[in-house]
Each structure stands twice: as structure tokens, then as C-alpha cells.
Amino acid sequence: MHRLKILAGLLALALLLTAGAAFAVDTGSANFTKYVALGDSLTAGFSSGSIVVTYQANSYPALIYREATGKTTGFEQPTVSVPGLPGVLRLVSLVPGPVITPTPGQGQPTNLNLQRPYDNMAIPGARLHDLLTKTQSTSASDPTDLVLRHLGFTQLQQGLSFPPTFVSLWIGNNDALAAATSGIVIDGVTLTTAEQFDAEFRIVAGAIASTGAKMAIANIPNVTSIPFVTTISRFVTLPNGQVVTLNGPNGPLQAGDFVLLTAGPDIAQGRGISPANPLADSEVLSAAEAAAIQDRVNHYNATITAVANERGAALVDTNAALRNLSTAGVHVGGVTYTSAFLTGGVFGYDGVHPTAFGYGYVANLFIDAINAKFGGDIPPVDLRPFVFGTQSTTVTASSTGKAAGQLTDFIFTNEARRNLLLSLGVPKWIVDNEPAPGTKPHHPRGRGKG
Amino acid sequence: MQRRGSVMGRALVFVALVALAAAPIHAAGFSIFEQGSKAMGMAGAFTAQADDPSLLFHNAGGLAFVTERQFSVGDTWIHGLKADFKGAAPFPGPNNSAEQKKLSAFPPHAYWVQPINTTWKFGFGIETPFGLTTEWENPDQFAGRFLSTKAVLQVIDLNPTLGWQVTPNFGIGVGAIARFSKVELNRNVPFNNPFTLSVIDIGRLHLESDYKNGYGWNAGILHKVNNSFSWGLSYRSKIKVEYEGDARVNRILTGNAQLDALLATRVPFDKNLPVKTEIEFPDEASLGLAFALSPNLLLETDFNWTGWSTFDEVPITFTGGTGNSLPNTKIPQHWDDANNYRVGLRWTTGPTSQWRFGYVYDETPQPEEAINPLLPDANRNGVTIGYGHTGNIGFDVALMYLVFDERSRHKTFTDDDEGDFFGTYNTHALLFGVTLNF
């Protein structure tokens, strides 16, 4: 009798241990049985101007999935083979200034035949409105079809069809970013109106909530947190050592005006130095434009916070995190990461999207917020592989030992610049310097491509 | 002789027990309490005995009772058995582990005590009360190499002391301390390679100070209440040492000529960069109670407090100006005051021989956030055994086995500009002390 009791006890213990092993990760009240990520390029794992499997494999949703489930497979994404779509940007030389160009060739979709929607439904270039309405690509460079696959359903519809048990939502970046990266603020075109954002964000969050899924919602970083906006100074040093102020469409640039990264090639050609040959409107983000975008981002974020609270979602404050990165920096094992272009370690060659380390850092922001909200103990992502990388340090650059120029005098090749702007959701008519489609250039109606 | 202790003795024991119970849990750090092999055999529970020349370190009050000239010279071999590290996420991650080189350090001690007359006594001690060496294996692969690959702290005290025998059983001692110290820090310098968007090593930073000095004092009381009970109180002041020296970044070429050219414009490689730092060493106080359990058996319990909160941060300030400097930094420590508890048993087995046994529980002053490869500390448990022989030339030997509690870090100070380095440290050490008395 006594022995039987011991035996029963051991069996019970063994069962408990087995059950424990199957649910090794404590996710608290969040359930990651079916996790779906909604969003834009940041959620897709887009990096250095491209959607490519090397970065997709460590997109922040993929990292969250691995940590929250303990599984390394089962999270499906619309992967694209090396060198990506379009070819991922790379730095080929630091001389005379940094030269950044797309890797030649094009990657191919490698997961188009998946017999269900992807778990990572994020579409590069997507705006909030697109989640609700868009079902197919609207231009050759638009990757929507890669993700939605002509099924006639939106990102939101496909993502919620599972139905999911947990959803991460990081949307609205392109609603503000296109105004910054294009240097042109047009309410309702490059900048989504506050009213539209409020209404549509509530619709999206409501749709997710109606499935019963728990949520993590990230807010929108300030555009002045990204090297695309902050890298190039409004002062330029001429070969004779003289320091001059660059000229924009409205005369000499003032404190608070930003020169966008894409102006680099023109400045290298001498544009902007004389008032007679000013930088284009699309190459300058004036203080007034930056303030208008900032106000709008603040509004979006107030809405996002309110909705997250209403829906009991974990709020991921990427705005504060990126602001901290651009001021104090983030320190890891004696290495300081900043938002500096090329040498900060967080942003890739497009000046907007994170590096592999940056995405790991973002994943940990999500995990921290999810743990805090839902009482779980999901382990953080191991950042060491992203800190040290796997590539050799002897890279493709030419071997001339000439001192490099300032890291801000960089050059994008024209192809790199065009791909980049399109992938950032900048309307094609701005990128290609065409008149706005179908209406007067400065008061277009309708909405540009997202 | 077989009295079980006076009323006063009982009262003191009670006070000491209360003090133990109420003490904030935390005195290890980089202090080296092993400054005499007799005391070491009793795990340092010696404040209420202080009856050999190492009294100059353990309790200057004992100097009052010195009746003949004595010299004492010895050394403690600190031998690391194990000092390893297992990483945790986010950095350096659970797949990363490392170990330190086996430490082998030899902090020496030497003492001279001498009566001036029956009331006044003189002593001169040379002690090494602090010291540190941490050195990681395979430093260029160690994930913590941007924090520390090797750190060395050397300290030597010169300690002239005067003893006053106030009554036949009550003595006071007061000393001056001149401390000489140098510090060495080594770490690698990281850079985010713009070609690979990952971190590479661009140099090895070596920072070494000259010997610099600081001054302090010490005092002690020893009261031999009766044949079966004595108590002692000892204090050593805090001492600040301001170091000056040179730092040097020994360049590691990246293999990319363009990148090397860029870095040459940003980092002053391969030249001496004047640098300053400082350490305020803590003050220490010990209260010891010794009880004769029998004519041959003596038990002592000590309570020791160390004011480690002086170790707040290590500032590293470059003074060479433009082109001869690196960015200033500070390594936050924010240590707390800490206690340790020592129990020693002395067994006199013959007219010239003694066996000693001891146990010490040494609480770390280091908050979790401050644990890093430069100095991973932990609570420590030590057991000791010692033997002493008296004669024309006497000797003491002692052996200590010291186990550090497993210690993990999963937090970072908000003012830390070096960043997360999470994981678990395990350390064991063996100490062997020899002291000759003549």
C-alpha cells in the first residue's frame, strides 16, 4: 500500500514535469499558440532598403515567436532569397565619402506556396489605411502582392483569419514617415490626418479584439530619431576650408531645418552651396515641416496609448526607446549603440530601418512590455550574435588606404536612392519629380500610395 | 579557570548576537583579511586575542601587552580553483561562457613589535590589506572584453604603531598608515564596423598607474577581562588614493585599409594618454569576543564591518587634451557597507603547539548591478585549519577553502554607461598562509 502511494506520487510528479516541459516558457496570461504580426516594413524585417531572408529570419516578430514559444520553426513569413527585393544596400567604399549601392541582382520569393496566410503579415510601405483596404500591389516596386498573394483579402483580414491568440501591431510609421522622407508635408497625402488615424486605428484594434486575441501595440518614433533625417548637417565645409550654410528652397537653412540623407549625392555635386542652386524641397525637411510632423506623431501616439489602454494591450514605447538611442545611446557589454548613420550599429544603410542588432533590441522592447502587461517571464533575445555578427571584417571594399571623408558626405547611387524612397512609402511622383497625379501639384486630393 | 564567563561577558555575547541578527546582510569586495597565518587559521577571528605580531593588523590594542621584541614575516598564497562565468540574455546570452585564469597571488605581511618600557610599546607593520587580480582566459574572444580583460590592484601599507598598556589587562594602540597602491586595467576597444554593421575590436586599451599613496590611521582596544574572557575592538580608517598614469590603445588593424584610415582620424592609437583615477578604500571595524572553554580550548567570535559605500564609482579621466585623450568614463559601483562574521577555535595541544579551526561568512558589498568581469564578487563561506609551533623560530601555517556563492546579474544601474553584461559567476579559492616568527 505504502509503495503504491510512492509509485503514484512519482507518476504524478513525472506527469507534472512532462507538462512543465511542454510549456517551458512562462508567457503569463498571454497565449502564443497562434501569434500574428501586423505592420509595415519594420515588422516585416525590412533592412538596408530591402526585404531579404537574412534579415526576415530575425525580424522582431520572428524573435518574439522563438522566445515566447521556445520553438525555432512554425512562424511563417513571406521570405525572399538573397540578395533581396530590391538588392540589399551595401557599403562598398568609404572613399571619397561612403558609397552605398544595391547589391546586384534580385531575390526571389521562397514561401509563396504556403497553404495559409503568413504569421508575419506585415507589408513594407503599409500605412494604417492599407491594413483595412489594400489587397494588391499598386506599382512594380510595391511588395503587397508578395504578402497578400492576390487572395483578395487585406492584411488585417488574412491575419485575423486564423484566428490568432496573440497579435502584435506596429502601424502608423509610414503615415508620418513619408512626409519626412519626402521632405514634403501634405495633409491627407504624405501625412495621414489625425481624424482618419484615430478612426482607423480604433477599427483595427477593435477587429483584433473581436477575435479574443491579446495584443502588444507599439507607438510611432519621432522622425527626428532616425539618421535619415539627422545625419547631414546644414553646414558644409568647402575644399578651401570655408564653412558655409546650405541653401534650401526658402534660402539659407535655419536652425531646426534638416537635410535629408538622400540629398547627399546632390551636395557632393555642389548643389545647395549657392542660393542660386538650392537643394530641392524634397531634400530638406524644414523646421516648420518637422514640427508639423512631430505634432501629428504626438497625436498618433496619444491615440495609440488610449487604444492600448482601452483594449488591455501591452504598449511598446518605441518612441521613447529610439529617442533615448539618439540622445544617450544604448550600452551593451561595453559597446555603445547610437542612432549615428553607419557607425551607430542600430540603423542600416537606408537610415530608417534597424540592423539585425536593432531588430533584436526592438524585440526585447516588445518582450519587456508583454511580460510587464501579462505577467509572463518570456526570456529576452540573446543579442550576442547580432552584436558580433557573422561576417568577416575583411569585406568587399577596395583596399586604398586613403583617409575617408566625413561619414556624412556619403553617396547613394541613383538606383539605391530611388529604391529606398519607394520602399519608404514616398509617392512615386515625388521620387521621380513628376507632378502629382490628377490634380494641382500642391493641393492634391486622394491618397498617395502607402 | 573553568568559569563559564562573567556576567559582563554574557552581556557582551548577547549584544554581539543581537548585532549579528540585526546587521544588514552584506564585506568581501577586494579586501584581503589574511594578514597573519595564526589569525588565518581561526578564519581571522583574532581581534580579542591579538597575541602575535600580526596584532598590528588585527588589533593594535594587543601591542600594549607585548613583552619582548618579535619579528614576523609571512605570505598568503591565494590560489584560484575556479572562477567561471555563464552568460544570460540579452547579453552575452545563455550560449556564452568564459573562465578566468587561475589566480595565483602572494600578498605578503611583515611585522616588528618591541616594548619601549613596561607601559609603552612600539610596532611596525607591512601589510597588504587590499588587492585584486581578475584575468580572463582567451581575452580576445571573451564576450566581456570591452569591459575588462585583466584588472590588477596592488596595495602595500606601512603601519607604525604605538601601544599603551593602561592597566595590566587593558591596552590601547594607535597607528598611522601610509598606503602605496597602483592599479592596472585592460580592455578591448569596440567599433561598429560600417561595412558589416557588427562590432569589431580596434584596439587593446591598457591603463596603468604609477604607485601613488594615501594616508590614514588605525586604533585598537584589547581588554583581557579575566582568564576566561577577553574582548577587542579595532578600527582602520578609510584612505583615498588618487592615481595618475598612462593609458594606451594598442591598435588592432581591421584588415580594411579604408576603415583603418578612418579610425586613425578618430582614435589616438599607440601613444601614451595621461589618465587619472581614484579609489577611496573603506574603513573597517572589528569587534571580537574570546572565551576560554577550557585551559586548552579558546573560542572567539568576531563581527567585522567594512564601510564599502566609499566605493561608489571608478572615474577614468583623461587629462591629455585634444588628440591625447579618450572620452572620460566612470565605472559605477555603488557598493554598500558590509559585514562579515568569523568564528575561530584554538586548541593548545602542547607547550609549543596549537591547532586552529575557523569559519567565516563574508557578505558581499557589491550590488547585483555592479557585478561585472572587472570584479565579480559574492557572499563567501570560508573554512580554515591552521597549526602553529612556537620556539626560537616559530611558525604558523593555515589553509582556507573559500567558496563564493553563485552570483547572478540581471540588472543594470541607470547611470551605467557600459551596459548590460548578464550572467552567473562561480568562484572557489584555496588560500595557504605561512608565517615565521623570531
Interface residues (C-beta under 8 A of the other chain):
Chain A: L91 S93 L94 V95 P98 A328 G329 V330 H331 V332 G333 G334 V335 T336 Y337 L342 T343 G344 G345 G348 T355 A356 F357 G360 N364 P379 P380 V381 D382 L383 R384 P385 F386 V387 F388 G389 T390 Q391 S392 T393 T394 V395 T396 A397 S398 S399 T400 G401 K402 A403 A404 L407
Chain B: G87 A89 P90 F91 P92 G93 P94 N95 N96 A143 G144 R145 F146 L147 R187 P190 F191 N192 N193 P194 F195 T196 L197 S198 V199 I200 T254 G255 N256 A257 Q258 L259 D260 A261 L262 A264 T265 T412 D416 D417 E418 G419 D420 F421
